Amino acid sequence: MADMKENEPMAVSAEKSQAPGAEQAVEPRVLAEEAIAMDAQLLSEQLKAMRERLFPPASMKSLRAFSSGEAAKLIGVSDGYLRQLSLAGEGPQPATGAGGRRYYSLRDINALRAYLAEQALAKGNMAKARSYLPHRDAARGEHLQVISVTNFKGGSGKTTSAVHLAQHLALTGHRVLAVDLDPQASLSALFGYQPELDLAGNDTLYGAIRYDHEQRPLSEIVRGTYFPGVDLVPGNIELQEFEHVTPQALARHQNGEDAGPLFFARIQAVLKTIEDDYDVVVVDCPPQLGYLTLSALCASTSVIVTVHPQMLDVASMNQFLFMAADLLAVVREAGGTLNFDFLRYLVTRYEPNDGPQAQIVGFMRSLFGERVLTAPMLKSTAVSDAGLTKQTLYEVGRENFTRSTYDRAAEAMNAVNGEIEALIHAAWGR
């Protein structure tokens, strides 16, 4: 075989094999970076067109209305009581549909929570007021909960778990900040953002934790979402820059040239600037144990490790835990503070009728005990089908699926997130 010419550009196409004597159709050779950039542009245009088709006219997502029964369940009252409030003209009034059915937006539901909490406080019933409006009380020592959802391995359901947790907490009346730390920006996409179209430079958390004069206040980066109660710090590829510049910053620090916070304290420092506005921060970490993930773990009050119940995934998690323990020990020696309210393992994409999966879950429970969440996140077509239109289970209506499929998925999702919510409230001393 003849040697390739020196400095010949790498080709991304190959000749098609044909029968001897037949003419061979050879695809034109192109530069690898040009081919990749061309495919990226084509995909971006199609994703934009899909968004405009699914979410017109502003090409942004919107949240569906909730039936009176759903609203009553979210607030924690009976449907009949909501009807009485509506007939008496108390609190926000719902929209009415065919047959006089009442529908509430999530903003209506939150306004009802505030109204009912105010009524309970007027009667001196603090516990009842908190059940309606569960905001943390900093004066009572209830600290901001920062929950990092993490794993070493992609495909473990990390982003799915993070987005559903953030939305569940908002649906139950909490003020939530979702932080996308993954350069692939899947969490941002689920909240309706297309990074290459909707974000400019310095629009991610990197803009707030960078080491130079271009650093921005986190409050300028936080964006509202279509989901009332959830704000977002979006992500894109610029987050990867933190991994590249941190070694240089560490070298400057050792030489006494940089007196700013070390990498592991930077996320914690910027979250303090906005903590009065939120009850819980949910961080979707990248699937790697780099400087971003370590900084997120050091800022965290709690950690959720997602794991798919397959032996290769469990083995990968084992390596992740070894590496995390070693690196966090080094961080502690350097002055980092690491105190978790809780560390839990969340079993994801679980199929109860799969014998090997059930054995692995039993194996994990025998090792870790209560650190494995009681409720697993079930593998469900309802969740995966909702994802086809960049939606979550909480966004799609029950009418889009067979009743049993939707109810089974929703029950499992609520069990997982309800368990985490209970851990948050326990950490607040409630």
N, C-alpha and C positions, 0 to 999 in steps of 0.2 A: 504494500500500500504506500502510495506516495505521501511524503511528509506534507503537513499543512504548511502553507506559506507563513512566514514569520509575521506576527501582528495581524493575521487574518481575523476579522470579527467573528465571534461565536454565532452560529446559526441556530435557530430554534425549529427548523423544519427538517424533515428527512425524506429521502427518495422512497417512493412507493415501490415495493417489490412486485414485479410482473413476470409473466412467463418469458422464457428465453426468446429473443427475436422480436418481442413486442416493444413498441415505443414506450419509453418511460416518461411519465408526466412529473416534472420536478417543480415543487412549489418554490416561489421566489424566496431567496434567502434575505433575511432582515436582521438588523441588530437586535439583540435580546432586549435591551432596555426600551427600544422603540416598540417592539411587539407588546411588551408588558404594559407600557404607557398607553398604547392604542387600545388594548383590551380594557384597561382601567377606565379610560374615557368612555368607551362604548357601554360598559356596565353602569357607570355613573349616570349616563344619560337615560338608560332604561329604568334605573331606580328612581330617578327624578320623575319620569313619565308615569311610573307606577304610583308614586306618591300623589301626583296631581290627579290621577284617576280615582284613587281610593279616598283621598281627603280633600275634595274641592270645597269652596272655591279658593281658599287661602293656601292650599297645599299643606295644611297642617292638621294634625290629629285633633279630634274632639272626643270627649267622654260621653257615653250614652246616658240617658236618664234612667232612674231606678224606680221600680214599681213601689207602691205604698208598702207592700209587704216586705220588700227588700230594704226600704228605708227604715221601717220599724225595727227590723232585725239588726241593722247596723247601729241604730241609736240605742237599742236595748229597751224598747217599749212595745206595746201591742199595736197591731194595725188599727184596732178600734179606738185606741187613745189618740193616734194620729188623726183619725177621722174627726174625733171630737174637737181637737185643736183647730182643724181646718174649718169645721162648721162654726166654731166660735170666733173665727177670724184671728186666732192667736198664733204668733210666730209667722214665718214665711209661708205664703200660700202656694200650693202645688199647681202645676199645669194639669189640665184635665184632657183626657183623650176620649176615644169612642166609648160610649156606654157609661160616661162619667168616671172612668178610671183615673186615679190620681198618680202623677209622676213627679218625682223630685230630682233635681240636679244635685250633684255632690255639694255644691255651694249652699243649696237649700238645706241639705241635711246638716251641714256644719253650722248654719245659722240656727237651725232647730236645736242642735246641741247647746249652742251658746245660750239660747233662750231658756231651755230647760235647766241648765246649770245655774243661771241667774235666779230662776224661781226657787231652786233647791237651796241656794245660798241665802235667799231672803227668809227661808224657813229655818236657817241654821243647820242644814244638813250637808256638811262638807263632803262626806263620803258619797252621797248621791250626786252632788255636783261633779265630783271627780269621775264618777262612772259615766257621766254624760260628756265631760270635757277633760280628757286625761292628760292635759299638758303638764309637763314637769314643773315643779316649784323649786327654783334655785334657792329661795330663802329657807327652804326646809332641807337643803343639802342634796337635792336631786340633781345629779350632774348630767351633763350632755352625754348621751350614749352614742359612742362611735363603734359601729359594728362592721368589721372587715369580713367580706365573704371571699374566701381564697381557696386555691388549690394549685398544685404544681402542674397538673395535667389538664389540657384542654378537653372539652367535651364532657366535663363532670357535672354540668348543669349549674355552673357558678352564676352566670349572668341571669338565667331564668330564675334562680333562687333569689338573687339580689333584687330584681325588679318586682317580683311578686311580694317580697317582704316589704319593700318601700311602699308599694301601693296598698297592701293590707294595713300597714300602720296609718296611712293617710285615711283610709276608709273607716278606721276605728277612732279617728279624731286626733291623731298625733300630727305634729309639724315635722316634716321629713325633708332632709337634704340628701339627694342621691348623688354620689360622686363616681364618675366613670374614670378609673385609672388605667383602663386597658387601651393601648394605642389602636386596637381594632375597633373600638367604639361601638360594640354591640348594644350596650345599655343605652347609649345616646340614640341609636337607631330606633330602639323600642319606644323611646319618648318622642319620636318624630323628627329627629335631627339627622341630616345627611352631612357628615363632617366636612367633606370637600366642597359643599355648596353653602352651608349655613355658618361655618366657622372661619374666622380669619386667624392671623397670628395672635398668640397670647390669650386665646379664648378658652384654654383648658386650665386645669390645676397647675400645670407647669408655669403659667404666667404669674401665679402667686408664690411659687416656691423657687423660682429661678434665682441664680446667684448674682445677677448683674443689675444695672440701673433700669432695665426695662420691666422689672417686677411690678405687678399690679395688685391692688387690694382685692382680696377674694370676693368682697361684696360686689365688685364691678363685673366679676366673671359669672357669678350665680345667675341662672336664668329661670324664669317661671316656666311651668309646663301646662299642658291642657288638663292635667290631673290635679285638681285643687288639693292643696296640702302637701304637694311634692314640688320642690325646686330641684334644679339640676346643675351640676358642674359637668359640662360635657367633656368628651375625650376625642382625641384624634392622634395622628401619627407624631405630633410634636412632643407628646409625652415621652417618647423614646429619647429625646434630647437630654432628659434628666440623667439617664443612664450613662450618657457619653461625657457630660460635663462634670459630674460629681467627682470622679477621680482627680480631675484638675483642681477642683475646689478643695479637696482633702489635702492635696499637696501644698496649696497656698496656705491652708490653715496651719499645717505643720511648720511652715516657714514664718508664721506669724503675720501673714499678709491679709488674712481674712478673719474678722472677728465675729461674723454672723453665725447663726445656728448651724450645727453640723447637719448632714443630710437627714439623719434619723429624727431630728426634732423639727423639721421644717413644716411638715403637714400639721403636726400638733399645734405649732405656733399660729398658723394661719386659720385653723379652725376656731381657735380661741377668739378671733376677731368677729366671728358671726354667731357664736354659741347662744347668745340671748334670743335669737330668732327661731331656734329649733329645739325639738325634743330628742330626735334621733338622727344620726348621720349613717347612711348605708353606703359602704365603699365597695365597689366591684373591682377587685384587684386583678392585675394581669396574671396570666398563667405562667409565671416565672418568679424566681426568688431573687429579684434584683433590688436596686436601691429604692425604687418606688414602693415595692411591696414591703420592704423592711421599714420604710418611713411610715407607711399606713399601719403596720402592726404596732409600731411604737406610739402612734396616735390613738390606737384603739383601746376602748374599754372592754370590748368583747370580740370574740372571733368565732365565725362559723366556717368549718372546713367541709366542703362538699366532697362526696365520694360516691362514685358509681360502684355497685357491689359486684365487681369482677376482680379476679385475683391479680391481674396486671395493674389495675387501678389501685388496689390496696397496696401492692408492692411499691408503686410509684409514690403513693401517699407516705409510705414508710420512709422513703428517701427524702421527701419534702420535710417531714417532721425532724429527721436527723439534722438536715442542713439548717432548718429554721432555728432549732435549739442551739446549734453551734454559733450561728451568726448573731442571734439575739443575746447570747452570753457575752459576745465581744462588744455588742452595743451597750449592754448594761455596764461593762467595765469602763466604757468610754463616757459614761454619765447618763445614758438613756434610762428612762423610767418605764417599766413594763409590769403593769398590774391589771390583770383581766378580771372583770366581774364574772365572766363565764367563758368557757371554751367548749364548743359543742361540734360534734360530727353529724352532718346531715346526709342521710342516704338518699340519693337521687336516682331518678329513672328506674324505680324499683318495680319489679313484676312479681307479685306475691305468689303466683303459681309456678315460678321458676325455682326448682329445687336447689340448684347450685347457688343462686342469689340468696335464697333464704338461709342456706348454710353459712355463707360469708357474713350476712347480717348477724346471725347468731354468734359467730366467731368474734365479730367486733364488739358485740354487747358483753360477751364474756370477758373481754380484755378491758374495755373502757367503761363499762357500767353505765351510769347515768349521763356520762359525757356524750353518748350517742342519743340523739333526740328520739323520743318514743315514736313519734310519727315520721314515716318516710315520705318523700315526695314520689308519688306514683308515676310511672310512665303512662301517658295518656294521649290519645289522639286529639282530645279537646285542646290540650296545651300546644301540641305540635301544629295542629290546624290553625289555631289562632296566630301562631308565629308566622304563618305564610303571608299574612297581611300586616306583619309587624305589630301585632296586638298581643295582649296578655289574656289570661283566663278571666281576670276581673273586668276586662273591657268588653268582651264579647257577651252577647245575650244568651240565655238558656235556649232560646228558640232556634239557635243555629246548629244545635246538636240533638241527638236523641236524649231524652230526659235522663236516662240512667247513666249515659256517658258523662254528661255535664255534671250531674249531681255527685257522681263518684269522684271526679277530678276536683271539684270545688270543695268537697268534704275533706279530701286529703290535703289540699293546699291550705285550707283554713286551719286544719289541725296542726300542720307544721308551723305556720306563722303565728297561730294563737299560742303555741308553746314558747316561741321566742318572745312574743309580747309579754307573756307571764314572767319570763326570766328578766326582762327589762324592768318591769314593775317591782319584782323582788329586789333587784339591784338598787332601786330607789327606796326600798324599805316599806313598800306598800303591802 
